């Protein structure tokens, strides 16, 4: 979820959350988190830019204590509505706060969390390093940092597959782009992220690709049903785990460990 200023069209983002592309993103990220957390429960989780709280709620259902942080009141309202629909035992596991990752020290002391999520946020920051340093301070020893970023090494894939040749050519030489909402954004390279994570003492532990096959699907495309959807998700999961497929995924899901 992007780190937004006051003018971010949160409603426009929310309108796109029922489609196939987002379903693939959320399901793949959840599976990858489950693999890295290895069935543990009772972990203290901070979700920075929690959006409509999809991952926060899933982690709470798995028994974790989750704090969701988002600067946008519209997004927080959506998160609160989603949380209100959950059973009381899940609601009690989640608290939602207004703010962004740069302000973590305002509420939390160092080493306050076992897991920190920062998904779809770094792409809206001109320089991600201060945010990463702030999040690294929140991690307890042995803690895990989960980042979801746009893959700069695959920026030409989406425009190329949709026939936007000018944008594809431009993407080979730049890490900045305009997203589906018409907002300026930037992408990260795995090598650069690994360097930064080492510098903040949260070295790279593992990484996955997200949306290898479905990134060029139109925003309005509805999820497919039944067996076809299950096969699609399994294919995306396999591709996101192995080279060369994960290298050309639209998104990188990167894990650093304290």
C-alpha positions as a Python dict, from the first residue, in 0.01 Angstrom:
ca = {
    (1, 'X'): (0, 0, 0),
    (2, 'X'): (149, 335, -97),
    (3, 'X'): (270, 592, 148),
    (4, 'X'): (39, 871, 61),
    (5, 'X'): (25, 1243, 106),
    (6, 'X'): (-308, 1412, 174),
    (7, 'X'): (-396, 1420, -195),
    (8, 'X'): (-362, 1047, -264),
    (9, 'X'): (-681, 908, -427),
    (10, 'X'): (-733, 626, -179),
    (11, 'X'): (-1082, 563, -316),
    (12, 'X'): (-937, 493, -661),
    (13, 'X'): (-697, 241, -512),
    (14, 'X'): (-971, 67, -320),
    (15, 'X'): (-1186, 34, -632),
    (16, 'X'): (-915, -184, -788),
    (17, 'X'): (-892, -432, -501),
    (18, 'X'): (-1152, -682, -626),
    (19, 'X'): (-971, -782, -945),
    (20, 'X'): (-754, -1077, -1038),
    (21, 'X'): (-424, -887, -1021),
    (22, 'X'): (-477, -788, -659),
    (23, 'X'): (-608, -1130, -564),
    (24, 'X'): (-287, -1284, -700),
    (25, 'X'): (-74, -1030, -515),
    (26, 'X'): (-245, -1079, -180),
    (27, 'X'): (-260, -1458, -200),
    (28, 'X'): (102, -1497, -310),
    (29, 'X'): (229, -1258, -42),
    (30, 'X'): (29, -1447, 223),
    (31, 'X'): (169, -1784, 111),
    (32, 'X'): (523, -1649, 109),
    (33, 'X'): (482, -1496, 455),
    (34, 'X'): (347, -1826, 588),
    (35, 'X'): (650, -2007, 448),
    (36, 'X'): (894, -1765, 609),
    (37, 'X'): (714, -1757, 943),
    (38, 'X'): (713, -2137, 943),
    (39, 'X'): (392, -2189, 1137),
    (40, 'X'): (492, -1979, 1441),
    (41, 'X'): (219, -1797, 1636),
    (42, 'X'): (206, -1513, 1884),
    (43, 'X'): (452, -1292, 1695),
    (44, 'X'): (436, -914, 1730),
    (45, 'X'): (374, -777, 1378),
    (46, 'X'): (385, -419, 1248),
    (47, 'X'): (219, -361, 908),
    (48, 'X'): (333, -24, 768),
    (49, 'X'): (98, 106, 500),
    (50, 'X'): (-155, -161, 594),
    (51, 'X'): (-419, -40, 347),
    (52, 'X'): (-744, -230, 384),
    (53, 'X'): (-566, -467, 630),
    (54, 'X'): (-574, -779, 412),
    (55, 'X'): (-243, -916, 539),
    (56, 'X'): (-292, -782, 892),
    (57, 'X'): (-618, -973, 928),
    (58, 'X'): (-477, -1292, 780),
    (59, 'X'): (-188, -1281, 1025),
    (60, 'X'): (-425, -1214, 1314),
    (61, 'X'): (-628, -1518, 1213),
    (62, 'X'): (-304, -1717, 1235),
    (63, 'X'): (-260, -1607, 1596),
    (64, 'X'): (-25, -1310, 1565),
    (65, 'X'): (-60, -971, 1739),
    (66, 'X'): (-77, -711, 1462),
    (67, 'X'): (-45, -332, 1460),
    (68, 'X'): (-156, -171, 1132),
    (69, 'X'): (-26, 174, 1042),
    (70, 'X'): (-161, 389, 757),
    (71, 'X'): (-163, 767, 703),
    (72, 'X'): (-483, 783, 498),
    (73, 'X'): (-818, 808, 682),
    (74, 'X'): (-1004, 648, 390),
    (75, 'X'): (-777, 346, 397),
    (76, 'X'): (-800, 322, 775),
    (77, 'X'): (-1178, 332, 743),
    (78, 'X'): (-1165, 42, 499),
    (79, 'X'): (-936, -149, 735),
    (80, 'X'): (-1166, -86, 1029),
    (81, 'X'): (-1467, -204, 828),
    (82, 'X'): (-1285, -523, 725),
    (83, 'X'): (-1176, -586, 1081),
    (84, 'X'): (-1529, -530, 1216),
    (85, 'X'): (-1649, -823, 1005),
    (86, 'X'): (-1410, -1062, 1181),
    (87, 'X'): (-1485, -1270, 1491),
    (88, 'X'): (-1398, -1111, 1825),
    (89, 'X'): (-1092, -1332, 1872),
    (90, 'X'): (-944, -1186, 1552),
    (91, 'X'): (-1047, -827, 1626),
    (92, 'X'): (-871, -847, 1961),
    (93, 'X'): (-545, -933, 1785),
    (94, 'X'): (-534, -614, 1572),
    (95, 'X'): (-498, -244, 1646),
    (96, 'X'): (-499, 24, 1376),
    (97, 'X'): (-314, 355, 1399),
    (98, 'X'): (-288, 664, 1179),
    (99, 'X'): (69, 735, 1067),
    (100, 'X'): (352, 625, 839),
    (101, 'X'): (672, 431, 879),
    (102, 'X'): (887, 737, 930),
    (103, 'X'): (700, 800, 1256),
    (104, 'X'): (749, 456, 1413),
    (105, 'X'): (964, 600, 1691),
    (106, 'X'): (668, 815, 1795),
    (107, 'X'): (476, 513, 1924),
    (108, 'X'): (721, 227, 1952),
    (109, 'X'): (1060, 172, 2107),
    (110, 'X'): (1345, -9, 1933),
    (111, 'X'): (1308, -386, 1899),
    (112, 'X'): (930, -371, 1956),
    (113, 'X'): (830, -620, 1680),
    (114, 'X'): (921, -966, 1560),
    (115, 'X'): (795, -899, 1206),
    (116, 'X'): (763, -574, 1012),
    (117, 'X'): (571, -558, 683),
    (118, 'X'): (619, -275, 434),
    (119, 'X'): (425, -367, 121),
    (120, 'X'): (372, -133, -174),
    (121, 'X'): (517, 165, 13),
    (122, 'X'): (879, 211, -96),
    (123, 'X'): (777, 269, -458),
    (124, 'X'): (621, 601, -357),
    (125, 'X'): (927, 730, -173),
    (126, 'X'): (1200, 919, -360),
    (127, 'X'): (1459, 765, -127),
    (128, 'X'): (1367, 443, 58),
    (129, 'X'): (1675, 431, 280),
    (130, 'X'): (1546, 646, 571),
    (131, 'X'): (1228, 438, 588),
    (132, 'X'): (1424, 113, 586),
    (133, 'X'): (1650, 239, 865),
    (134, 'X'): (1344, 335, 1071),
    (135, 'X'): (1182, -6, 1020),
    (136, 'X'): (1504, -192, 1098),
    (137, 'X'): (1516, -25, 1439),
    (138, 'X'): (1172, -167, 1517),
    (139, 'X'): (1287, -527, 1477),
    (140, 'X'): (1374, -744, 1775),
    (141, 'X'): (1676, -976, 1748),
    (142, 'X'): (1588, -1253, 1507),
    (143, 'X'): (1311, -1038, 1359),
    (144, 'X'): (1197, -1046, 997),
    (145, 'X'): (1144, -752, 759),
    (146, 'X'): (905, -816, 468),
    (147, 'X'): (921, -573, 174),
    (148, 'X'): (705, -573, -138),
    (149, 'X'): (853, -351, -411),
    (150, 'X'): (826, -297, -786),
    (151, 'X'): (1098, -485, -973),
    (152, 'X'): (1319, -238, -1161),
    (153, 'X'): (1482, -518, -1361),
    (154, 'X'): (1142, -609, -1512),
    (155, 'X'): (992, -264, -1573),
    (156, 'X'): (979, -321, -1948),
    (157, 'X'): (772, -640, -1917),
    (158, 'X'): (426, -490, -1859),
    (159, 'X'): (440, -224, -2135),
    (160, 'X'): (610, -472, -2368),
    (161, 'X'): (343, -738, -2318),
    (162, 'X'): (66, -483, -2373),
    (163, 'X'): (227, -334, -2686),
    (164, 'X'): (333, 3, -2538),
    (165, 'X'): (670, 0, -2711),
    (166, 'X'): (771, 355, -2623),
    (167, 'X'): (720, 288, -2251),
    (168, 'X'): (899, -47, -2283),
    (169, 'X'): (1204, 113, -2441),
    (170, 'X'): (1210, 387, -2180),
    (171, 'X'): (1187, 133, -1898),
    (172, 'X'): (1518, -29, -1993),
    (173, 'X'): (1704, 284, -1888),
    (174, 'X'): (1503, 415, -1593),
    (175, 'X'): (1367, 302, -1256),
    (176, 'X'): (1080, 552, -1250),
    (177, 'X'): (739, 495, -1405),
    (178, 'X'): (375, 599, -1392),
    (179, 'X'): (147, 348, -1225),
    (180, 'X'): (-213, 247, -1304),
    (181, 'X'): (-345, 535, -1095),
    (182, 'X'): (-143, 784, -1299),
    (183, 'X'): (91, 848, -1006),
    (184, 'X'): (470, 878, -1037),
    (185, 'X'): (649, 589, -874),
    (186, 'X'): (987, 419, -865),
    (187, 'X'): (1113, 63, -874),
    (188, 'X'): (1393, -112, -683),
    (189, 'X'): (1663, -351, -788),
    (190, 'X'): (1725, -654, -571),
    (191, 'X'): (2098, -590, -564),
    (192, 'X'): (2048, -236, -433),
    (193, 'X'): (1797, -348, -171),
    (194, 'X'): (2033, -621, -52),
    (195, 'X'): (2308, -360, -4),
    (196, 'X'): (2079, -129, 193),
    (197, 'X'): (1948, -413, 409),
    (198, 'X'): (2304, -511, 500),
    (199, 'X'): (2381, -151, 591),
    (200, 'X'): (2087, -138, 836),
    (201, 'X'): (2182, -478, 986),
    (202, 'X'): (1888, -668, 837),
    (203, 'X'): (2065, -870, 565),
    (204, 'X'): (1875, -1035, 282),
    (205, 'X'): (1738, -1375, 384),
    (206, 'X'): (1518, -1476, 91),
    (207, 'X'): (1319, -1328, -196),
    (208, 'X'): (1028, -1420, -422),
    (209, 'X'): (864, -1290, -736),
    (210, 'X'): (498, -1185, -734),
    (211, 'X'): (281, -1168, -1049),
    (212, 'X'): (497, -1335, -1309),
    (213, 'X'): (212, -1436, -1543),
    (214, 'X'): (-77, -1205, -1454),
    (215, 'X'): (75, -857, -1426),
    (216, 'X'): (-48, -748, -1770),
    (217, 'X'): (-405, -855, -1687),
    (218, 'X'): (-642, -555, -1707),
    (219, 'X'): (-725, -393, -1373),
    (220, 'X'): (-1094, -466, -1429),
    (221, 'X'): (-1045, -839, -1493),
    (222, 'X'): (-1254, -1042, -1248),
    (223, 'X'): (-1103, -1342, -1071),
    (224, 'X'): (-1158, -1675, -1242),
    (225, 'X'): (-1342, -1946, -1054),
    (226, 'X'): (-1275, -2282, -902),
    (227, 'X'): (-1013, -2517, -1037),
    (228, 'X'): (-877, -2267, -1289),
    (229, 'X'): (-807, -2011, -1014),
    (230, 'X'): (-639, -2272, -796),
    (231, 'X'): (-414, -2376, -1086),
    (232, 'X'): (-335, -2012, -1168),
    (233, 'X'): (-231, -1940, -810),
    (234, 'X'): (-21, -2256, -790),
    (235, 'X'): (153, -2164, -1116),
    (236, 'X'): (223, -1813, -990),
    (237, 'X'): (354, -1955, -664),
    (238, 'X'): (591, -2194, -843),
    (239, 'X'): (715, -1919, -1075),
    (240, 'X'): (772, -1682, -784),
    (241, 'X'): (997, -1936, -613),
    (242, 'X'): (1242, -2011, -892),
    (243, 'X'): (1468, -1858, -1153),
    (244, 'X'): (1445, -1740, -1422),
    (245, 'X'): (1075, -1670, -1368),
    (246, 'X'): (1094, -1472, -1044),
    (247, 'X'): (1354, -1241, -1198),
    (248, 'X'): (1092, -1097, -1436),
    (249, 'X'): (807, -1073, -1185),
    (250, 'X'): (639, -735, -1158),
    (251, 'X'): (694, -728, -782),
    (252, 'X'): (969, -855, -554),
    (253, 'X'): (885, -987, -208),
    (254, 'X'): (1209, -944, -16),
    (255, 'X'): (1284, -1072, 335),
    (256, 'X'): (1561, -942, 556),
    (257, 'X'): (1647, -1097, 894),
    (258, 'X'): (1786, -919, 1200),
}
